[in-house]
């Protein structure tokens, strides 16, 4: 790939809207989940995995479970996505918060147990 192609590829990548929505890190052994929201779902799921692999996750209980059970005991998934808005300057923060609250309520009703970090902001 020459320099012009690389610049074009980078420009296209940067101008492509990132998927916005709700994600979950689920402990398949205990059934416990971490639910969060992000304006860049693939990036956030990579971040969650990186933090866990390096012992840096802010949810200490989740980190402890990861350390004890290993990576194979966890699933990383997208629960829901917001449709891209055509509105200039659209800020999805409020919509993400409402969608996350809805998912937490739904999962809790169905008997899922959540890690503490789920109840904090995005």
C-alpha positions in Angstrom: 0.0 0.0 0.0 1.5 3.3 -1.0 1.4 6.5 1.0 -1.6 8.0 -0.9 -3.6 4.8 -0.4 -2.8 4.7 3.3 -3.8 8.4 3.8 -7.1 7.7 2.0 -7.7 4.6 4.1 -7.0 6.5 7.3 -9.2 9.4 6.3 -12.1 7.0 5.4 -11.6 5.2 8.8 -11.7 8.5 10.8 -14.8 9.6 9.0 -16.7 6.4 9.5 -19.1 6.7 12.4 -18.3 4.3 15.3 -21.1 2.0 16.6 -22.8 3.6 19.6 -24.7 1.5 22.2 -24.7 -0.8 25.2 -22.2 -3.6 25.8 -21.9 -6.4 28.3 -19.0 -8.4 29.8 -20.6 -11.6 31.1 -19.1 -14.1 33.5 -20.4 -17.4 32.0 -19.5 -19.3 35.2 -21.5 -17.2 37.7 -23.8 -15.4 35.2 -22.8 -12.1 36.6 -22.5 -9.2 34.1 -21.0 -5.8 33.7 -23.2 -3.5 31.6 -22.0 -0.3 30.1 -22.5 2.2 27.3 -20.1 3.7 24.8 -19.9 5.9 21.8 -17.3 3.4 20.3 -18.5 -0.1 21.1 -15.5 -2.0 19.5 -13.1 0.3 21.2 -14.8 -0.1 24.6 -14.9 -3.9 24.4 -11.2 -3.9 23.5 -10.6 -1.5 26.5 -12.5 -3.8 28.9 -10.5 -6.8 27.7 -7.2 -4.9 27.9 -7.9 -3.7 31.5 -8.9 -7.2 32.6 -5.8 -8.8 31.0 -3.5 -6.3 32.7 -5.1 -6.3 36.1 -6.3 -2.7 35.7 -10.1 -3.0 35.6 -11.9 -0.5 37.9 -14.4 -3.0 39.1 -12.4 -5.0 41.6 -14.9 -7.9 41.9 -14.9 -8.4 38.1 -11.1 -8.2 38.1 -10.9 -10.8 40.9 -13.3 -13.1 39.0 -11.2 -12.7 35.8 -8.0 -13.5 37.7 -9.5 -16.6 39.4 -11.5 -18.0 36.4 -9.5 -16.9 33.4 -10.4 -15.3 30.1 -12.4 -18.3 28.8 -15.0 -17.7 31.5 -16.0 -14.3 30.0 -18.1 -13.2 27.0 -17.9 -9.7 25.5 -21.0 -8.7 23.6 -23.0 -5.8 22.2 -26.5 -5.7 23.6 -28.0 -2.8 21.7 -27.0 -0.1 19.2 -28.3 3.4 18.7 -29.0 4.3 15.1 -26.7 6.9 13.8 -28.3 10.4 13.9 -28.5 12.7 10.9 -28.8 15.6 13.3 -25.7 17.8 13.2 -24.0 18.0 16.6 -26.1 15.2 18.1 -24.8 14.1 21.5 -26.0 10.5 22.3 -25.2 10.8 26.1 -28.8 11.1 27.3 -30.0 8.4 24.9 -27.2 6.1 26.0 -28.0 6.6 29.7 -31.7 5.8 29.2 -30.9 2.8 27.1 -28.4 1.5 29.7 -30.9 2.0 32.5 -33.5 0.1 30.4 -31.1 -2.8 29.9 -30.1 -2.9 33.6 -33.8 -3.0 34.6 -34.5 -5.7 32.1 -31.6 -7.9 33.1 -32.3 -7.4 36.8 -35.9 -8.4 36.2 -34.8 -11.6 34.5 -32.7 -12.5 37.5 -29.2 -11.4 36.2 -26.8 -10.2 38.9 -24.7 -7.2 37.9 -21.2 -6.1 38.9 -21.1 -2.9 40.9 -19.5 -0.9 38.1 -22.7 -1.4 36.0 -24.6 1.0 38.3 -22.2 3.9 37.7 -22.2 6.3 34.8 -21.4 5.3 31.2 
